[in-house]
Amino acid sequence: MSGTDPSQLPIHPTQSGATDDDDTPVCSPKIYVSNEEAALLRQLRLLHDRAVELRRELGEAAAPRRRELETQLDELRRSREDLVRRREQAFRRKMVMLGHLPPEALEEEIIL
């Protein structure tokens, strides 16, 4: 980065109206979360919606079906924990890229 003004941030060339997924910027110009974070949050919302459906079914289900629904809910909980961990890592990466956190923050263990 020698020869560049450190006070000037680089502008992504495709930021104005990019259509190819490979060329989209890391941070969307319309939202304050990175595209990676937004995708993980969408997945979390889908998991939540599915869990609400399963809980509704669970209230009306017979014993054999209840066990199956409870197993599915446990799987959703594990998936949610993984997505939350990945969202936290995405947040840290974004904050390091923006210079708000030191690079060592990427090496810290995430405890949930």
N, C-alpha and C positions, 0 to 999 in steps of 0.2 A: 503494500500500500504506500510505498514511498512515492513522493511526487504528487500526492493527492491532498487536498485540503480536508483535514479530519473533521472540520465543522460542517461540511457538506455531505449530506446523505445521498447515496446513489439512487437514481430513479429507475425503476424497472421499465424497460422499453415497451412492454406490452400492457402496461397498467391501464391504459385507456382503451377499454373494450376488447380485451383478449377473449378469444373463443376457444382456442385449443387448450385442453386441460393441462398439457405439459408446459404451457407458456403462462399460466396464471400465476400471479404473484403469491408469495407466502401469506401475506396479510391482505385480506380483502379490503378494498377502499371503502366499503359500505358498512362493515362491522368491525368491532374492536377486538375480535378474537381472530386467531389465524384460521385459515381454511381447514387445517388439520384439527384444530379444536372444535370448529363448527361441525365437522363430519362426526367426530366422536360424541358431541352433544346430541346430534340427531339420532345416533345409534342408542344413546342413553334414553332419549325420549321414546323411541320405539320399544325398548325393553320395558320401560315404565308402563306404556300403554298395554303391552301384552300381559304384564303382571296384574294390572287392574282387571283385565278380562278373565285371567285364571282365577283370581280371588273371587270374582263374581260367580264363576262356575263352581268354585269350591264350596260356596255357601249352599248350593242346591244339589250337590253331587252325592251319590251313594258311596258306601265304604270303598269298594274296589277302585272306583274312579277318583276318589279323594286321594288315595295313595299316589296314583299316577300324576294328578295335578300338583301335589306337594313336591314330588320329584322334579317336575318341570319348574316349579317356583324356585327350588334350590339351585337348579342349573342357571336360571335367570339371575339369581343373586351372585353366583360365581362370575357370570359374564359381566354383571354390573361392576363388581369389584375390579375386574381386569380393565374395563373401560375407564373407570375413574382413575386408576393408576396411569393408564396411557394418556388421559387428558391432562393430568398433573405434569407428566413428562413433557407433553406438547407445550404446556404453559411455560415450563422452565426453559425449554429450547427457545421459545419466542422471546422471553425476557432476556436471555443471554444474547440472542441475536440483536436485540434492540439496545443492549448495553446496560440494562437495568440490574442485571445480576452478573457476578463474575463467572467465568467458565467453569470454575470448580463446583458451581451449583448443580451442574449436570451429573456430577459424580456422587452427590449426596443420596442416601437411601430415602425412599419415600415410604413413610409409615402411615398406614390407614387404619 
